[in-house]
Amino acid sequence: MDEEYDVIVLGTGLKECIISGLLSVEGLKVLHMDRNDYYGGESSSLNLTKLWKRFKGNDSPPEHLGVSKEYNVDMVPKFMMANGALVRVLIHTSVTKYLNFKAVDGSFVYNNGKIHKVPATDVEALKSNLMGLFEKRRARKFFIYVQDYDEEDPKSHEGLDLTKVTTREVISKYGLEDDTVDFIGHALALHRDDSYLDEPALDTVKRMKLYAESLARFQGGSPYIYPLYGLGELPQAFARLSAVYGGTYMLNKPECKVEFDESGKAYGVTSEGETAKCKKVVCDPSYLPEKVKKVGRVARAICIMKHPIPDTKDSHSVQIILPKKQLKRKSDMYVFCCSYAHNVAPKGKFIAFVSTEAETDKPEIELKPGIDLLGPVEETFFDIYDRYEPINNPEEDSCFLTNSYDASTHFETTVKDVLSLYNKITGKELDLSVDLNAASATEQEAA
């Protein structure tokens, strides 16, 4: 391997594949390697036999669960916000032509022991059974303020500078109750903790607007979309994109050892006795364990069922957020469900995931509040995995590491990580001001 690459990417997880696609489009010479013989790394989709082998240790699942190859079970299940950053990246790179999406039926929040649809607009606030009559009126006023807010138009600011005023101060102006603040912050603005309350309100207002605009896009029951055949399709689509722009792919490459010079800078990757040279290395935490620290653990349950989740209006695909306050926990819990409608299971089968940041070593007890919402379950698989974040300085060692995936069931944090890496590697901000209507295939599929 005499040629030198601008970047070698190790691991074909979703983040690594998006990065290699973006860098290839940017004109960089990319070599992408993986020690596995399949795409997707930690974010792959498994058929039933592989799922059974991974969690039960043998490869003979019971016949009543149906045909193995009709299952595409995501290892890191996440929905995409219809107008969110990932969809913008897909349009920016034209990856949409390799994928078909379908809208997600429902978006719910758990409150006082029950599941409620997440109200995202002033009209929905008035219909919502999450709030009493007077609270609905207050919430409606707040939603109208958010909908009408325009950064460029001071008249819409009602005298509040949202780059300075905290979310807590804006909310107190409308006199909203704690439970209302809870679902707005966690199920609408998708914050993972409550630190946002004491930060400038602009970020929360933008997140709420994104939710409402995404919801309006398909006139469906949720702001989310999800690819047919599961998320395993995404890494492959970005891999195709990279290849179109000259990226080189090598799967099934054992060891993939990053080589460093005397000053500690990465200069290449060795596999099977050959070293490919490069200027920069991008990889997931498993390739350079000495450059990451453990920051937490995710507990999750994967459940196979033959019915939709009760009280979700028979939704075939749904996200339910259980805010931490409702469960008296330190972190939110997420329920994600999809079915044969998205081609991820045989006809009549539903797959539900319950995930949260682990606070104990007993996922089956910890995840009980989410599992209890599912109704009868045919089969359950429990899992706990560690979450890592990089501790290195890329300017010193030329290594750019991705973060592990968190417990959330939406992509907003994932894309943030990718865009930040893209900026560090290229020194440029990725322009995501795209024409969202360009994803016409998405529109038809979701209609």
C-alpha positions in Angstrom: 0.0 0.0 0.0 2.2 2.8 -1.3 -0.5 5.5 -1.7 -1.2 7.9 1.2 -4.8 8.7 2.2 -6.0 11.9 3.7 -8.1 10.0 6.2 -8.4 6.3 7.3 -11.7 5.6 9.0 -11.9 2.5 11.2 -15.3 0.9 12.0 -18.4 1.0 9.8 -20.8 2.2 12.5 -23.3 4.8 11.4 -21.2 7.8 12.7 -18.1 6.5 10.9 -20.0 5.9 7.7 -21.5 9.4 7.7 -18.1 10.9 8.3 -16.4 9.0 5.5 -19.3 9.9 3.2 -19.0 13.6 4.0 -15.2 13.7 3.8 -15.3 11.9 0.4 -17.8 14.5 -0.9 -15.5 17.2 0.4 -12.8 15.7 -1.9 -10.6 14.0 0.7 -9.1 10.6 -0.2 -10.7 8.1 2.3 -9.9 4.5 3.1 -12.5 2.9 5.3 -11.7 -0.4 7.1 -13.6 -2.7 9.5 -12.5 -5.8 11.4 -16.0 -7.2 10.9 -17.3 -8.7 7.7 -20.5 -6.6 7.8 -21.5 -2.9 7.9 -22.8 -1.2 10.9 -20.5 -1.9 13.8 -22.4 -1.2 17.0 -25.3 0.2 15.0 -25.9 -2.8 12.8 -29.3 -4.5 12.2 -29.5 -8.2 13.0 -31.7 -11.0 11.6 -33.4 -13.3 14.2 -30.7 -16.0 14.0 -27.9 -13.5 14.7 -30.0 -11.8 17.4 -30.6 -15.2 19.1 -26.9 -16.2 18.9 -25.8 -12.9 20.3 -28.1 -12.9 23.3 -29.1 -16.6 23.8 -25.8 -18.2 22.7 -27.2 -20.6 20.1 -28.6 -20.1 16.6 -31.9 -21.9 16.6 -34.7 -19.4 17.5 -38.2 -21.0 18.0 -40.3 -21.4 14.9 -43.3 -19.4 16.2 -41.3 -16.2 15.9 -41.2 -16.5 12.1 -38.6 -16.4 9.3 -35.2 -15.2 10.5 -34.4 -13.0 7.5 -37.6 -11.0 7.8 -36.2 -9.5 11.0 -33.9 -6.4 10.9 -33.4 -5.6 14.6 -31.4 -2.4 15.2 -28.8 -2.6 17.9 -29.0 1.1 18.4 -32.6 2.0 17.5 -33.2 5.7 16.8 -35.8 7.7 14.9 -35.0 10.7 12.8 -36.6 14.1 13.1 -38.2 14.8 9.7 -36.6 18.2 9.4 -33.7 17.4 11.7 -29.9 17.5 11.2 -29.6 13.9 9.9 -32.2 14.3 7.2 -30.4 17.5 6.2 -27.2 15.6 5.9 -28.9 12.9 3.9 -30.3 15.6 1.4 -27.0 17.5 1.4 -25.2 14.3 0.3 -28.1 12.9 -1.9 -28.0 9.7 0.1 -31.8 9.9 0.1 -31.7 8.2 -3.3 -30.5 5.0 -1.7 -33.1 4.8 1.0 -36.9 4.7 1.5 -38.5 6.2 4.6 -41.8 5.9 6.2 -43.3 8.3 8.8 -43.5 7.1 12.4 -47.1 6.9 13.7 -46.9 8.3 17.2 -44.9 10.3 19.7 -46.0 9.9 23.3 -44.9 10.9 26.8 -45.4 9.1 30.1 -47.1 11.2 32.8 -48.6 10.1 36.1 -48.7 6.5 35.2 -50.3 7.0 31.7 -49.2 7.4 28.1 -50.3 10.7 26.4 -49.7 12.0 22.9 -47.1 14.8 22.9 -48.8 18.1 22.1 -46.6 20.2 19.8 -48.8 23.1 18.8 -51.3 25.5 20.3 -54.2 23.5 18.8 -52.9 20.2 20.2 -52.3 21.8 23.6 -56.0 22.6 23.9 -56.9 19.0 23.0 -54.4 17.4 25.3 -55.5 15.4 28.3 -52.0 16.0 29.9 -53.3 19.3 31.4 -56.2 20.7 33.1 -58.3 23.5 31.5 -56.4 26.5 32.9 -53.0 24.9 32.3 -54.1 24.2 28.7 -54.7 27.9 28.1 -51.3 28.9 29.6 -49.6 26.2 27.5 -51.4 27.4 24.4 -50.1 30.9 24.9 -46.6 29.6 25.3 -46.8 27.4 22.2 -48.1 30.4 20.2 -45.1 32.5 21.4 -42.7 29.7 20.3 -44.4 29.2 16.9 -44.4 33.0 16.2 -40.8 33.5 17.4 -38.5 34.6 14.6 -34.9 35.4 15.3 -34.8 38.1 12.6 -38.0 39.8 13.8 -37.7 41.6 17.1 -41.4 42.2 17.2 -41.9 38.5 17.8 -39.6 38.5 20.8 -42.0 40.1 23.2 -39.1 42.0 24.8 -37.1 38.9 25.7 -33.6 38.4 24.5 -33.5 34.6 24.3 -29.7 34.5 23.9 -29.6 35.9 27.5 -32.9 35.0 29.2 -33.0 31.4 30.6 -35.6 28.9 29.7 -36.7 28.9 33.3 -37.4 32.6 33.1 -39.4 32.4 29.9 -41.5 29.5 31.2 -42.2 31.3 34.5 -43.6 34.2 32.5 -46.3 31.8 31.3 -46.8 30.3 34.8 -46.6 26.7 33.6 -46.8 23.8 36.0 -43.8 21.4 36.7 -45.5 18.5 34.8 -46.0 20.6 31.7 -42.4 21.9 31.8 -41.3 18.3 32.2 -42.9 17.1 29.0 -42.0 20.2 27.0 -38.3 19.9 28.0 -37.9 16.1 27.6 -40.5 15.0 25.1 -40.7 18.0 22.8 -37.3 19.8 23.1 -35.7 16.3 23.7 -33.3 17.5 26.4 -31.8 14.6 28.4 -31.4 16.4 31.7 -32.7 19.6 33.3 -29.6 21.8 32.9 -31.4 23.5 29.9 -33.7 25.3 32.4 -30.8 27.6 33.5 -29.3 28.0 30.0 -30.4 30.6 27.4 -33.9 29.8 26.1 -33.0 30.2 22.4 -31.8 26.5 22.1 -35.0 25.2 23.6 -37.3 27.4 21.5 -35.4 26.2 18.4 -35.8 22.6 19.4 -39.5 23.0 20.0 -39.9 24.7 16.6 -38.0 21.9 14.9 -40.3 19.4 16.5 -43.5 21.3 15.4 -42.1 21.8 11.8 -41.1 18.1 11.5 -44.6 17.1 12.7 -46.2 19.4 10.1 -44.1 17.9 7.3 -46.0 14.6 6.9 -49.2 15.5 8.7 -48.6 12.3 10.6 -48.9 11.5 14.3 -45.2 12.2 15.0 -42.3 14.3 13.8 -40.1 11.2 13.1 -39.3 9.1 10.1 -37.5 5.8 9.9 -36.0 3.8 7.0 -37.7 0.7 5.7 -35.6 -2.4 6.6 -34.1 -0.6 9.7 -31.1 1.6 10.4 -28.7 -1.0 9.0 -29.5 0.6 5.6 -28.0 3.9 6.6 -24.3 2.9 7.0 -24.5 1.1 3.7 -26.0 4.1 2.0 -23.2 6.4 3.2 -20.6 3.7 2.2 -22.0 3.8 -1.3 -21.8 7.5 -1.3 -18.2 7.4 -0.2 -17.4 4.9 -2.9 -19.1 7.1 -5.6 -16.7 9.9 -4.5 -13.6 7.6 -4.7 -13.6 6.2 -1.1 -12.1 2.7 -0.7 -13.7 0.1 1.5 -12.1 -3.0 3.1 -14.2 -5.2 5.4 -13.0 -8.2 7.3 -9.6 -6.7 8.0 -8.3 -8.2 11.2 -6.6 -6.2 14.0 -6.4 -2.7 12.2 -3.6 -1.4 14.4 -3.1 2.4 14.4 0.6 3.3 13.9 2.1 6.3 15.7 5.5 8.1 15.1 7.9 9.2 17.8 5.9 12.4 18.5 2.7 10.4 19.1 1.0 11.3 15.8 -0.9 8.7 13.9 0.5 8.1 10.4 -1.2 4.9 9.3 -3.0 1.7 10.0 -1.5 -1.9 9.8 -3.6 -4.9 8.9 -2.3 -8.3 7.7 1.3 -7.1 7.6 0.6 -4.1 5.4 0.5 -0.5 6.5 -1.7 2.1 4.8 -0.4 5.6 5.4 -2.6 8.6 6.2 -2.7 12.1 7.7 -5.6 11.5 10.0 -7.4 8.5 11.6 -11.2 8.5 12.5 -12.5 5.6 14.5 -15.0 4.3 17.1 -13.8 3.9 20.7 -13.1 0.1 20.3 -10.1 0.8 18.0 -8.2 3.0 20.4 -9.4 2.1 23.9 -6.5 3.9 25.5 -7.8 7.2 24.2 -11.3 7.1 25.7 -12.9 7.1 29.1 -16.0 5.3 30.3 -18.7 7.9 30.9 -21.7 5.7 31.6 -23.7 2.6 30.6 -26.8 2.0 28.6 -29.3 -0.7 29.8 -31.8 -1.9 27.2 -34.4 -4.6 26.6 -35.4 -5.8 23.1 -38.9 -7.3 23.1 -40.7 -9.2 20.3 -44.5 -8.9 20.5 -47.5 -9.6 18.3 -49.5 -6.5 19.0 -49.0 -2.7 19.1 -48.2 -1.1 22.5 -51.5 -0.5 24.3 -52.8 3.0 24.6 -50.8 4.2 21.5 -53.9 4.3 19.2 -52.7 1.0 17.5 -49.5 2.7 16.3 -47.2 0.4 14.3 -44.2 2.7 15.1 -43.9 4.9 18.1 -41.6 6.6 20.5 -42.6 7.0 24.2 -40.4 9.2 26.5 -40.6 8.5 30.2 -39.1 11.7 31.8 -36.8 10.9 34.8 -39.0 12.9 37.2 -41.9 10.7 36.6 -39.8 7.6 37.4 -37.8 9.3 40.2 -34.6 8.5 38.3 -31.5 10.4 37.3 -32.2 9.9 33.6 -35.1 9.5 31.1 -36.2 6.2 29.8 -37.1 5.6 26.2 -39.5 3.2 24.5 -39.1 2.6 20.7 -41.4 0.4 18.8 -41.6 -0.6 15.1 -43.1 -3.5 13.2 -43.6 -5.3 9.9 -44.9 -1.9 8.6 -41.3 -0.8 8.4 -40.1 -4.2 7.1 -38.2 -5.0 10.3 -40.2 -8.0 11.4 -42.4 -10.7 9.8 -46.1 -9.8 9.3 -48.0 -9.5 12.6 -44.8 -9.0 14.7 -43.7 -5.9 16.6 -40.3 -5.1 18.0 -40.1 -2.8 21.1 -36.9 -1.5 22.7 -36.7 0.0 26.2 -33.5 1.9 27.0 -32.1 4.2 29.6 -28.8 5.3 31.1 -28.0 2.4 33.5 -28.0 3.2 37.2 -27.7 -0.4 38.5 -26.5 -3.8 37.2 -30.0 -5.1 37.0 -31.6 -4.1 33.6 -34.6 -6.3 34.1 -35.6 -4.4 37.3 -34.5 -1.0 36.1 -36.3 -1.1 32.8 -39.5 -2.4 34.3 -41.5 0.9 34.1 -41.0 0.9 30.3 -41.5 -2.9 29.8 -44.8 -2.7 31.8 -46.2 -0.4 29.1 -45.7 -3.0 26.4 -48.4 -5.6 27.3 -47.7 -9.3 26.7 -44.2 -10.0 25.3 -43.2 -13.2 23.4 -39.5 -12.9 23.9 -37.2 -10.4 25.7 -33.4 -9.9 25.4 -31.5 -7.8 28.0 -28.3 -6.0 27.4 -26.0 -3.5 29.1 -23.2 -1.8 27.3 -20.6 0.8 28.3 -20.5 4.4 26.8 -17.2 6.0 26.0 -16.0 9.5 25.1 -12.6 10.4 23.7 -10.0 12.0 26.1 -7.3 12.6 23.5 -6.3 15.9 21.7 -6.7 15.4 17.9 -4.3 18.3 17.3 -1.5 16.3 19.0 -2.2 12.7 17.8 -4.3 13.2 14.6 -6.9 10.8 15.9 -10.6 11.7 15.8 -12.8 9.4 17.9 -16.6 9.2 17.9 -18.6 9.0 21.2 -20.6 5.8 22.0 -24.3 5.9 21.3 -26.5 7.1 24.1 -29.8 5.7 25.3 -32.0 8.2 23.5 -34.3 6.9 20.7 -33.7 9.9 18.3 -30.7 11.0 16.3 -30.2 14.6 17.4 -27.2 13.8 19.7 -25.6 11.4 17.1 -25.5 14.0 14.4 -24.1 16.7 16.7 -21.1 14.4 17.3 -20.6 13.9 13.6 -20.8 17.6 12.7 -18.4 18.5 15.4 -15.9 15.9 14.1 -16.4 17.1 10.5 -15.6 20.6 11.7 -12.4 19.5 13.6 -11.2 17.4 10.6 -11.8 19.9 7.8 -11.9 23.2 9.7 -15.2 23.9 8.0 -18.8 24.1 9.2 -21.1 21.8 7.2 -23.7 23.9 5.5 -27.1 22.2 6.3 -29.3 24.9 4.8 -30.9 22.6 2.2 -34.2 22.4 0.4 -36.0 19.9 2.5 -38.4 19.3 -0.3 -35.5 17.7 -2.2 -36.2 14.5 -0.5 -39.2 13.8 -2.6 -38.8 10.0 -2.3 -39.2 10.5 1.4 -42.4 12.4 1.0 -44.1 9.8 -1.2 -42.9 6.9 1.0 -44.2 8.7 4.1 -47.5 9.9 2.6 
